[in-house]
Amino acid sequence: MIGHHFSKFDPNKEGKSRFDQLLDVLMQLLAYTNGDINEALNWMNQLDKEYELTDGEYGMGDFIDELREKGYIQENPANGQFSITSKTEQGIRKKSLEEIFGKLKKSKAGQHHTFKPGQGDEISPDTRPYQFGDTLEQIDFTTSILNAQINHGIDSFSMQEDDLSIRETDYKAQTSTVLMIDISHSMILYGEDRITPAKKVAMALSELITTKYPKDTLDIVVFGNDAWPVEIKDLPYLQVGPYHTNTVAGLEMAMDLLRRRKNPNKQIFMITDGKPTCLKVGKRYYKNSFGLDRKITNRCLNLAAQCKKLKIPITTFMIATDPYLQRFVQEFTETNNGKAFFASLDKLGAFIFKDFESGRRKTVY
């Protein structure tokens, strides 16, 4: 019979088991529940009732048993409550990486490209004539032999210095990055969840660096009234607090962390949705949520200038588009000679990925 035969779509025939399908859903929910597996499983049961995620052969109880057997969850014998394991924490990071950055090709353990040619690890398609000091490993023998044949003929083959062609290679550079995440109360105001996309970006970036750029370093700093570092394994559990936005404290901690790093290339990524509203003066918190306070913004601009002197570019990802904030962000960015992106929540990951990979020094408004 000529033509097309259509049949009902069966997800079980697409290569994923029922467990893997449910695990994908669970990993998404854990990002929203701040790593609370008990709340996530309650949501799973509600979704199962509404959308029939399971059937008579494989139920939610089977899924929970398999989670325990495969080491994704562990049960507290005292109260019967579940908690996630390090395997699940890494699974959430991998899921975030796949969701935001897509499937990345495997590469050698290395670093980021600079724009300077010379001896390096990756071959460039460009060639140039031999110069005194070039090493034997840099000679492109195929092109050099071709040059010799063209210049001297095939019958009396000879190769001279003028025939040699050098294949360029690109330097690679290690990079130390500090990712600053705003966890002030405004990150969940107005019915919009802004902290979850920020966490997903942080988890994806950490997984990217640890797998693709293992020689790089990534430090993560959260800032509210104060600033403090968090470990990669703590990212799924990040929550917004009743905080103001102490951008100064976050920048000071980021600079301190980068000061300890030996890598020559350093950068700061800052994800925030609002203006700086807090400053610590001695033991007292100076706060003003009603506008751009010059006392606070001046300290921010001073730190931006200090980072410029230390050759630490700051890239600000503003997930809010208030016009009065754009003027401050523009001034902050110009002071640092950094970059600024006014990114929507669904484009945040793409912006950070492209900026991290390219390493360009172009200011974008």
Secondary structure as GFF3:
##gff-version 3
##sequence-region A 1 365
A	DSSP	three_ten_helix	11	14	.	.	.	ID=ss1
A	DSSP	alpha_helix	18	32	.	.	.	ID=ss2
A	DSSP	alpha_helix	37	51	.	.	.	ID=ss3
A	DSSP	alpha_helix	60	69	.	.	.	ID=ss4
A	DSSP	beta_strand	73	75	.	.	.	ID=ss5
A	DSSP	beta_strand	82	84	.	.	.	ID=ss6
A	DSSP	alpha_helix	86	101	.	.	.	ID=ss7
A	DSSP	beta_strand	112	118	.	.	.	ID=ss8
A	DSSP	beta_strand	122	129	.	.	.	ID=ss9
A	DSSP	three_ten_helix	136	138	.	.	.	ID=ss10
A	DSSP	alpha_helix	141	152	.	.	.	ID=ss11
A	DSSP	three_ten_helix	161	163	.	.	.	ID=ss12
A	DSSP	beta_strand	165	173	.	.	.	ID=ss13
A	DSSP	beta_strand	175	182	.	.	.	ID=ss14
A	DSSP	three_ten_helix	185	191	.	.	.	ID=ss15
A	DSSP	alpha_helix	195	212	.	.	.	ID=ss16
A	DSSP	beta_strand	217	223	.	.	.	ID=ss17
A	DSSP	beta_strand	227	230	.	.	.	ID=ss18
A	DSSP	three_ten_helix	232	237	.	.	.	ID=ss19
A	DSSP	alpha_helix	247	259	.	.	.	ID=ss20
A	DSSP	beta_strand	265	272	.	.	.	ID=ss21
A	DSSP	beta_strand	278	281	.	.	.	ID=ss22
A	DSSP	beta_strand	284	287	.	.	.	ID=ss23
A	DSSP	alpha_helix	294	309	.	.	.	ID=ss24
A	DSSP	beta_strand	314	318	.	.	.	ID=ss25
A	DSSP	alpha_helix	323	336	.	.	.	ID=ss26
A	DSSP	beta_strand	339	342	.	.	.	ID=ss27
A	DSSP	three_ten_helix	345	347	.	.	.	ID=ss28
A	DSSP	alpha_helix	348	358	.	.	.	ID=ss29
###
